[in-house]
C-alpha cells in the first residue's frame, strides 16, 4: 500500500471569497442580528420621501448604525418606496402599529432612482401636451414614478369647483407608458410648494418649499387677532390663499390678549388714571393716554404696572347691592350675603315644624290692597271719554246721511210727470243731479204704425212724420243715459219698426 493511499480524503467543497458586489454597502442586506433578550422597545426613525415632506416613523430593528441622510427601502400604502432617514428621535405621541424597514438602499437602487427621475420630466411634458389636445381645464404640476417603476402618478390642479373627468387623458397616456397610471388632484398650497420661487414677503425661497412639512388651517380670524390689515394684497400668499406665516405668532397673541386689558378700557397706572389706546402683544405692554385735551400724552406701561379700575368698581357695586355671584358657590370674599340667602333666612325662621297643625301653616291673611295712582286713573278716564265722543260723532254723521237720502227719495216720488208735448220737452226738476232726469212720455206704437200705413205704395215717396223726427232727435239722449247706473227701463217705442211689405 503506497503512501498516497494512506492519506485521508479531504473535502471537495471549495470556499468562494466574497466579492465587492456582495458587501452590505452594495447590496444593502444587513447581517442578521441576534435576538435580544432585553425588554427594551425597538427604536423608531423618521423617514421622508420628499425633500420637504411629511416625516413617517418606522421600526429600525436590525439597523443600529443608521444615520440621517441614508436611503432605505420601506413598504407604504402605494407599494415599496425609497425614503431618506430624516431623524433618529422618538416621536412624543406613540401611534401604531409601525412597519419595519426592509433594507438599506443599494447602489443599484440609487441608479434606478436617478433613471426614473429623468423619465418623470419627459412624462410630465407628454401629459401636458395630451391635456392641451383634449382641452381639459387642468394643469399638470408633476409626475412621480414609484420605486420599482410600475406606478406613474400625475399631480394636477384645477380652478374649477366641480370634479374634472380625466378618463380620456388616462387612456391616451396608457398608450405611451406601460405602467399603472394614477391622477391625483392637489391644492393650490401644494402647487406653490412644488414649484417654489420667491415668497410674497420677498424671501428668496418660500416657507412651504423651505421647511414647512404640513399645512395648518388658516382663517381670517388669525389676521384679526393680530391687528393686521385685512387688505387681500397684504395677507395673501403666492398661492392665492392666506399666508402660512399668520399662524407663527398666533398663540402668543392669544395668550397676551387674555392677560392684557381691552382697548378703550380705563385703567390705573403709576402716572394716574388713563385709557388704553393700543395693545402691544409681543411686549406684554399697552399704550395708555393720560389726561384730556391739549395736555394729553401717551405712554407705554408694562402689564405688571397696571391696575384694573373698572373690574374693581364692578366688584364694589356687587358687594353694595348684594348681587355677589361668587356667594352661590360658597367662595364669596366680599363680606355680604347674596339675595337668595337673604330671602331664605326669614322663611326658614318662620317655617313651622312638621307636627304643627295645618291651620298654623296656612294663615288667612287678607290680601294687600293695591295702591292706585290718581293721575294715571284720570288719564285713562279722559282717554275713554274721548273715544266715546268720537264714536257718537261718527254715528250722528251716519244718521244725517240716511235722513238726507230718505228726503231726496220722497221728493222724487212726489214730483209731477213731464208734459206729453213732443215739441217742448220739460226740463228736469233737479238739473244739478243728472241721474234723476225725467224722460218725456213716449207716444204709443199703434199711432206709429197707423202713420206708416198711410205712406202708400213703394213708388210714392214717404211722408215726413214729425213725431218720428222728434224721436230721432231724442235718441242721442237715450244713448247717453245707457251709461248711467239709475237709467229707467227703455221702452219698445224707440225700436226700429220693420217694413210690413218685407
ABEGO torsion letter per residue (X at the ends): XBAAAABBBBBABBBBBBBAAABAAAAGBBBBBBBBABABBBBBBBBBABABBBBBBBBABGBAABBBGBBBBBBBAAEBBBBBBABABBBABBBOBBBBBABBBBAAAAAAAAAAAAAAAAAAAAAAAAAAAAGBBBBBABBBBBAAGABBBBBBBBABABBBBAAAAAAAAAAABBBBBBBBBBBAAAAAAAAEEBBAAGBABBAAAAABABBBBBBAAAAAAAGBBABAAAABBAAGBBBAAAAAAAAAAAAAAAABBBBGBBBBBAAEBBBBABBBAAAGBBBBBBEBEAABBBBBBBAAABBBAAAAAAAAAAAAAGBBAAAAAGABAAGBBBAAAAAAAAAAAABBBAABBAAAABBBBBBBBBBBBAAAAAAAAAAAAAAAAAAAAAAAAAAAAAAAAAAAAAAAAABBBBBABAABBBBBABAABAAABBBBBBBBAAAAAAAAAAAEBAABBBBBBAAAAAAAAAAAAAAAAAABAABBBBBAAABBBBBAAX
